[in-house]
Amino acid sequence: MWKKERGEMTKVKDSVKRDIVVNAPIERVWEALTRAEHLNRWYTKEAEIDFQVGGRGRMNHGWGAASDGIFTEIVPMKRFVLQSADGDFTTITSLEESENGILVSIEYQASFLGEMDPASKENMLFGTTQFLENLKSVYETGADKRASFWQAWIGIVHTTEEHGNGTKVVKVKEGSSASAAGIQPDDTIKTIDGEKVTGHESFERLINQKSPDAPITLTIDRENKEKQVICPVEAYPVSY
């Protein structure tokens, strides 16, 4: 989408958001989100934070992912905005006191979000959800769950089936266990070892509970015909 500003056409940013309630004092949650040593407890592998307007935030998230931006707005104990160097990707983090704790919201704004393929967008949001769940875990129980993230896969790119009846295979990595098992693009995976798959996130959570090299049984729908496929699980190709 485009809009006209001062005689010029500019692309409108789309947005997506995830949130969670953390039962902890707002001061502790604010520190968890804004100080490098606290970010390293639940989110980043390594962070460098100059937390002031105009300051830089560099974050190594692990698994080969990193981000770098400039803080453009800070409202203490309420919200802050981190913008990429090119200005096109904006992360807005906000806090709000609720009945059960602090509601933490992370919103992404970018002109390309509306053009992202569904599998990539779901993967990004699933990652955000996992880290927010870890924020809650660390600050409520002291348990850091990152060691259990992204341990296993079968070598597919996939996206939630439009009616929520499984996850649809978009791409199969050459040489992967999924390829060897005969899984094909457009197959819909409906169950893993008899457990129902309701979409992208459901599949990722179920597959990550499996041990690498263990065989699993997938129920797939191919051209409206169900079949079962035995497929070994592989170790995730990028380590933390």
C-alpha positions, -999 to 999 in steps of 0.1 A, spaced: 0 0 0 12 35 -8 2 70 4 10 105 -6 30 127 17 42 163 7 38 155 -30 56 122 -28 44 86 -27 56 66 4 49 30 11 26 24 41 41 1 68 21 -31 77 23 -44 112 21 -76 132 22 -80 170 27 -105 197 22 -101 235 23 -119 268 16 -111 305 45 -114 329 38 -116 366 67 -95 378 72 -58 389 72 -34 361 106 -21 370 121 -57 366 103 -62 333 115 -28 320 151 -38 329 147 -71 312 139 -54 279 163 -25 281 196 -35 297 221 -58 280 229 -79 311 191 -86 315 184 -92 278 212 -118 279 192 -137 306 162 -145 284 167 -133 249 201 -124 234 232 -144 232 251 -111 234 237 -76 235 252 -41 233 227 -15 244 231 23 245 196 29 258 189 66 249 172 83 220 198 82 192 216 53 209 223 20 192 210 -15 200 230 -44 187 217 -79 195 230 -114 186 200 -137 191 218 -169 185 211 -194 157 228 -171 132 203 -143 137 212 -107 147 197 -72 146 210 -37 148 191 -4 152 187 30 166 164 39 195 141 67 182 116 70 211 117 61 248 89 66 273 102 52 306 82 22 319 58 24 290 74 20 255 104 23 233 110 22 196 140 6 178 144 14 141 166 -3 116 194 17 99 174 20 67 143 31 86 120 5 71 118 -20 100 105 -7 133 101 -26 165 78 -11 191 79 -26 226 53 -15 251 44 -23 287 10 -19 303 -1 -29 338 -29 -54 339 -48 -74 365 -24 -104 362 9 -86 357 26 -66 330 14 -69 295 44 -69 272 37 -62 235 62 -64 206 50 -49 174 69 -50 141 62 -24 114 77 -26 79 66 -19 43 75 -54 32 55 -73 58 24 -74 36 46 -89 8 63 -115 30 54 -151 22 32 -166 49 58 -192 59 85 -166 66 61 -144 85 49 -173 106 84 -183 114 93 -148 125 63 -146 148 68 -180 162 103 -170 172 90 -139 189 64 -160 207 90 -184 220 113 -156 233 83 -139 250 74 -172 267 110 -174 279 108 -139 293 78 -150 313 95 -182 324 128 -165 335 111 -137 354 84 -158 370 102 -191 377 139 -185 370 139 -211 342 157 -203 309 143 -225 282 164 -215 253 184 -247 254 152 -265 242 146 -241 212 152 -251 176 169 -284 182 151 -306 156 136 -304 121 130 -325 90 140 -300 63 109 -283 52 95 -248 48 58 -248 57 28 -226 65 -5 -231 82 -32 -247 60 -59 -222 53 -85 -239 74 -61 -248 102 -62 -285 93 -24 -290 94 6 -273 79 12 -271 42 47 -279 28 60 -251 7 95 -263 1 116 -294 8 153 -291 13 173 -312 -11 191 -340 8 170 -336 39 151 -364 58 118 -350 44 131 -353 9 143 -389 15 109 -398 30 92 -386 -2 75 -355 13 66 -331 -15 55 -294 -18 18 -290 -14 15 -320 10 -4 -311 42 10 -326 73 -19 -334 97 -4 -354 125 30 -363 140 30 -397 158 -8 -394 161 -8 -359 176 -28 -333 156 -10 -306 138 -31 -274 136 -6 -251 118 29 -238 116 35 -232 153 19 -265 163 42 -284 139 73 -267 152 65 -273 188 57 -310 182 88 -317 160 111 -300 185 100 -324 212 115 -353 191 151 -366 194 173 -362 164 176 -395 144 144 -408 159 118 -419 133 84 -403 134 52 -411 116 35 -383 97 0 -383 84 0 -363 52 -28 -352 28 -18 -353 -8 -44 -344 -34 -72 -352 -9 -58 -387 -1 -42 -394 33 -11 -415 37 14 -422 64 51 -415 60 80 -426 82 105 -397 85 136 -395 107 141 -363 127 174 -343 121 193 -320 143 185 -284 135 212 -272 110 221 -240 128 234 -243 164 228 -217 191 
